[in-house]
């Protein structure tokens, strides 16, 4: 598998690089004075993006349905994200080697004291997560979707969980979804990282020999805004770079993030699809969470 970050550095999973070194790189777009930045370079962004979600929910009608999460209301979305922060924190604190049943999470529901209390409960979940990483040590091994990883792995994961559900909330209330291109591009990369960790599929997202090219049009991203994706032996592999694929999808990093996570339709006007559109739609149908 290939792991890559917005610097363009590519690290093969089977290289001698130790896991902790994936977290030593400091993204240029992350402010040095953010609370929690001494824990992990993604900590400040997790705080700020989660705060943006909390602010949005604090002033919203939480009974509003979320069309991109069928069956959910905004209240259920808030509970999902806040419980998820605590779920990760409590696995880190316990040094978990197996998944914790989300129903067993302590403090997994906000007090029914109104939207302000719910928003603060959401913020407190991030505090609990960062405190857990600090106490355990950022390199402490813990269960993740992709096998044992350093505890700090969960900070980036929860960052992008908060951003995508902020998109859901914005769509639900008809508000614009705004996100820095660098953060959105890292969200695309993080999603691809999760896909690379999946076992070989009988029906992989792409046939062998077929490449999907994602191209963010944000000028400031450079190579970090292009992804060449293929499969090998039924597993997803990818790298940053420009090249010709059987299909190419162009849009802003924010729109590509929403596209790969199926928050906007495959044929949305914000996305330009070149080549074989079935490559893109098949990819989406076979890469659900």
C-alpha positions as CSV (number, residue, x, y, z in Angstrom):
1,X,0.0,0.0,0.0
2,X,1.0,3.6,-0.5
3,X,0.7,6.3,2.2
4,X,1.1,9.9,1.2
5,X,0.6,13.3,2.7
6,X,0.2,16.8,1.2
7,X,4.0,17.3,1.0
8,X,3.9,14.7,-1.9
9,X,6.1,12.3,0.1
10,X,5.1,8.7,-0.6
11,X,5.8,6.0,1.9
12,X,5.2,2.3,1.1
13,X,3.5,0.4,3.8
14,X,6.0,-2.4,3.6
15,X,9.0,0.0,3.9
16,X,11.2,0.0,7.1
17,X,9.7,3.3,8.2
18,X,8.2,2.9,11.6
19,X,4.5,3.8,12.0
20,X,5.2,6.8,14.3
21,X,7.0,8.5,11.5
22,X,3.8,8.9,9.5
23,X,2.8,11.4,12.2
24,X,6.1,13.4,12.4
25,X,5.4,15.5,9.3
26,X,3.8,18.8,10.1
27,X,1.3,20.1,7.5
28,X,2.1,23.6,6.5
29,X,-1.6,24.6,6.7
30,X,-1.8,23.8,10.4
31,X,-1.4,26.8,12.7
32,X,1.5,26.3,15.2
33,X,-0.4,28.0,18.1
34,X,-3.5,25.8,18.0
35,X,-4.5,24.1,21.2
36,X,-3.3,20.5,21.1
37,X,-0.7,21.0,18.4
38,X,2.0,19.6,20.6
39,X,0.1,16.3,20.7
40,X,-0.2,15.8,17.0
41,X,-0.1,18.1,14.0
42,X,-3.7,17.3,13.2
43,X,-5.0,18.2,16.7
44,X,-5.5,21.9,16.1
45,X,-7.5,21.2,13.0
46,X,-9.6,18.6,14.7
47,X,-10.5,21.2,17.4
48,X,-11.3,23.9,14.9
49,X,-13.3,21.7,12.5
50,X,-15.3,20.1,15.3
51,X,-16.0,23.6,16.7
52,X,-17.4,24.6,13.3
53,X,-19.7,21.6,13.4
54,X,-20.8,22.4,17.0
55,X,-21.5,26.0,16.1
56,X,-23.6,24.9,13.1
57,X,-25.6,22.5,15.2
58,X,-26.0,24.9,18.1
59,X,-28.2,27.2,16.0
60,X,-30.0,24.6,14.0
61,X,-33.3,22.7,14.4
62,X,-32.0,19.3,15.4
63,X,-35.2,17.6,14.3
64,X,-34.3,18.4,10.6
65,X,-33.6,15.2,8.6
66,X,-30.2,14.7,7.0
67,X,-30.7,13.6,3.4
68,X,-27.1,12.3,3.0
69,X,-27.5,10.1,6.0
70,X,-30.9,8.5,5.4
71,X,-32.9,8.0,8.6
72,X,-30.9,10.4,10.6
73,X,-31.9,13.8,12.1
74,X,-29.3,16.4,13.0
75,X,-29.6,15.3,16.6
76,X,-28.6,11.8,15.6
77,X,-25.7,13.2,13.6
78,X,-24.5,15.1,16.6
79,X,-24.7,12.0,18.8
80,X,-22.9,9.9,16.2
81,X,-20.0,12.3,16.0
82,X,-19.7,13.0,19.7
83,X,-20.0,9.4,20.6
84,X,-17.4,8.6,18.0
85,X,-14.9,10.9,19.6
86,X,-15.5,9.3,23.0
87,X,-15.4,5.8,21.5
88,X,-11.9,6.4,20.1
89,X,-10.8,8.1,23.3
90,X,-11.9,5.2,25.5
91,X,-10.3,2.6,23.2
92,X,-7.0,4.6,23.4
93,X,-7.3,4.9,27.2
94,X,-7.9,1.1,27.5
95,X,-5.1,0.2,25.1
96,X,-7.8,-1.7,23.2
97,X,-6.8,-4.6,20.9
98,X,-10.4,-5.2,19.9
99,X,-13.2,-2.9,18.8
100,X,-15.3,-1.4,21.6
101,X,-19.0,-1.8,21.2
102,X,-20.2,1.8,20.6
103,X,-23.2,1.1,22.8
104,X,-20.8,0.7,25.7
105,X,-19.3,4.1,25.4
106,X,-19.4,6.1,28.6
107,X,-21.2,9.4,28.2
108,X,-22.3,8.4,24.7
109,X,-25.3,10.8,24.7
110,X,-25.6,14.5,25.4
111,X,-27.7,15.7,28.3
112,X,-31.1,16.8,27.1
113,X,-30.4,20.4,28.2
114,X,-30.8,22.2,24.8
115,X,-28.7,22.8,21.8
116,X,-26.0,24.8,23.6
117,X,-25.4,21.8,26.0
118,X,-25.3,19.4,23.0
119,X,-22.8,21.6,21.2
120,X,-20.5,21.7,24.3
121,X,-20.8,17.9,24.6
122,X,-19.6,17.6,21.1
123,X,-16.6,19.8,21.8
124,X,-15.9,18.0,25.1
125,X,-15.6,14.7,23.1
126,X,-12.5,16.1,21.2
127,X,-11.0,17.2,24.6
128,X,-11.5,13.6,25.9
129,X,-9.8,12.2,22.7
130,X,-6.8,14.5,22.9
131,X,-6.4,13.9,26.6
132,X,-6.5,10.2,26.0
133,X,-3.7,10.4,23.3
134,X,-1.6,12.6,25.6
135,X,-2.0,10.1,28.6
136,X,-1.4,7.0,26.5
137,X,1.4,8.5,24.4
138,X,0.9,9.2,20.7
139,X,2.7,6.1,19.6
140,X,0.8,3.7,21.9
141,X,-0.8,0.9,19.8
142,X,-4.5,0.7,19.7
143,X,-7.2,-1.0,17.6
144,X,-8.3,0.8,14.4
145,X,-10.2,-0.1,11.3
146,X,-6.9,-0.7,9.6
147,X,-5.3,-2.9,12.3
148,X,-3.2,-1.7,15.2
149,X,-2.0,1.8,14.8
150,X,-0.5,4.6,17.0
151,X,-3.0,6.3,19.2
152,X,-2.5,9.5,17.3
153,X,-3.9,7.9,14.2
154,X,-7.4,8.5,15.6
155,X,-6.9,12.3,15.6
156,X,-6.7,12.5,11.8
157,X,-9.6,10.0,11.5
158,X,-11.8,12.0,13.8
159,X,-10.9,15.2,12.1
160,X,-12.2,14.0,8.8
161,X,-15.2,12.4,10.4
162,X,-16.1,15.8,11.7
163,X,-15.6,17.5,8.4
164,X,-17.7,15.1,6.4
165,X,-20.6,15.3,8.9
166,X,-20.3,19.1,8.8
167,X,-21.0,18.7,5.1
168,X,-24.0,16.6,6.0
169,X,-25.3,19.2,8.4
170,X,-24.7,22.0,5.9
171,X,-26.6,20.1,3.2
172,X,-29.5,19.4,5.6
173,X,-30.0,23.1,6.5
174,X,-29.2,24.5,3.1
175,X,-26.0,26.2,4.2
176,X,-22.8,26.4,2.2
177,X,-20.1,23.9,3.0
178,X,-16.7,25.7,3.2
179,X,-13.4,24.0,3.9
180,X,-9.8,24.9,3.2
181,X,-8.6,23.2,0.0
182,X,-5.6,21.7,1.9
183,X,-7.9,20.1,4.5
184,X,-10.3,18.8,1.9
185,X,-7.4,17.3,-0.1
186,X,-6.1,15.6,3.1
187,X,-9.6,14.2,3.6
188,X,-9.5,12.6,0.2
189,X,-6.1,11.1,0.9
190,X,-7.2,9.9,4.3
191,X,-10.3,8.2,2.7
192,X,-8.0,6.5,0.2
193,X,-5.7,5.3,3.0
194,X,-8.7,3.6,4.6
195,X,-9.6,1.9,1.3
196,X,-6.0,0.6,0.8
197,X,-6.3,-1.2,4.2
198,X,-9.3,-3.2,3.1
199,X,-8.8,-6.9,2.3
200,X,-8.9,-8.0,-1.4
201,X,-12.3,-7.8,-2.9
202,X,-14.0,-10.3,-5.2
203,X,-15.3,-7.2,-7.1
204,X,-12.7,-4.5,-6.6
205,X,-13.6,-0.9,-7.1
206,X,-11.5,-0.8,-10.3
207,X,-10.7,-3.7,-12.7
208,X,-7.0,-4.6,-13.0
209,X,-5.2,-2.3,-15.4
210,X,-7.8,0.6,-15.0
211,X,-6.8,3.9,-13.4
212,X,-9.0,6.6,-12.0
213,X,-7.5,10.1,-11.8
214,X,-8.9,12.6,-9.4
215,X,-7.8,16.2,-10.1
216,X,-8.4,19.1,-7.7
217,X,-8.4,22.4,-9.5
218,X,-7.3,24.5,-6.5
219,X,-4.0,26.1,-7.7
220,X,-2.4,26.0,-4.2
221,X,-2.5,22.2,-3.9
222,X,0.0,21.2,-6.6
223,X,0.7,17.5,-6.6
224,X,-1.2,17.0,-3.4
225,X,-4.4,17.7,-5.3
226,X,-4.0,14.9,-7.8
227,X,-4.6,11.2,-7.1
228,X,-3.9,8.2,-9.4
229,X,-5.9,5.3,-8.2
230,X,-5.8,1.7,-9.3
231,X,-6.2,-1.8,-7.9
232,X,-3.7,-4.6,-7.6
233,X,-4.7,-8.1,-6.5
234,X,-8.2,-6.8,-5.6
235,X,-6.8,-4.1,-3.3
236,X,-6.8,-0.3,-3.8
237,X,-3.4,1.4,-4.3
238,X,-2.8,5.1,-5.0
239,X,-0.3,7.8,-5.3
240,X,-0.2,11.6,-5.8
241,X,0.6,12.5,-9.4
242,X,-0.7,13.5,-12.8
243,X,-1.4,10.9,-15.5
244,X,-3.9,9.5,-17.9
245,X,-6.6,7.3,-16.6
246,X,-9.6,5.5,-18.0
247,X,-11.6,8.2,-16.2
248,X,-10.7,11.5,-14.7
249,X,-12.8,13.6,-12.3
250,X,-12.0,17.3,-11.9
251,X,-13.4,19.7,-9.3
252,X,-12.4,21.7,-6.3
253,X,-10.9,19.6,-3.4
254,X,-14.0,20.4,-1.4
255,X,-16.2,19.0,-4.2
256,X,-14.0,16.0,-4.8
257,X,-14.2,15.2,-1.1
258,X,-17.9,15.3,-1.1
259,X,-17.9,13.3,-4.4
260,X,-15.8,10.4,-3.2
261,X,-17.8,10.2,0.0
262,X,-21.1,10.4,-1.9
263,X,-22.3,13.6,-0.4
264,X,-23.0,15.0,-3.9
265,X,-24.2,12.9,-6.9
266,X,-21.6,11.4,-9.3
267,X,-23.0,13.5,-12.1
268,X,-23.2,16.8,-10.1
269,X,-22.4,19.9,-12.1
270,X,-19.6,20.7,-9.7
271,X,-17.7,17.7,-11.0
272,X,-16.3,17.2,-14.5
273,X,-16.0,13.6,-15.6
274,X,-13.8,12.7,-18.5
275,X,-13.4,9.3,-20.2
276,X,-15.6,6.4,-19.2
277,X,-18.1,7.6,-16.6
278,X,-18.9,4.0,-15.6
279,X,-15.4,3.8,-14.1
280,X,-16.3,6.6,-11.7
281,X,-19.8,5.3,-10.8
282,X,-18.5,1.8,-10.3
283,X,-15.8,3.1,-8.0
284,X,-18.4,4.9,-5.9
285,X,-20.7,2.0,-5.7
286,X,-17.9,-0.3,-4.4
287,X,-16.3,2.1,-1.9
288,X,-18.9,2.7,0.7
289,X,-17.8,3.1,4.3
